[in-house]
Amino acid sequence: MGEIIRFIPKAERERARLIREARANYERIFPSGGSGQAETGTSGSNADQVSSEP
């Protein structure tokens, strides 16, 4: 009880999905660092915090 549910418009969800997809494609083409470990944990946790600033 007392939970606040934030409304996320469909356009914002789609924008966040496209950004995640583009980052995954970029990471596939240009892997980061020599460890060979992708940063999938950080990109997934920031998906809800996409700013609307250009």
Secondary structure, 3 states (H helix, E strand, C coil): CCCCCCCCCHHHHHHHHHHHHHHHHHHHHCCCCCCCCCCHHHHHHCHHHCCCCC
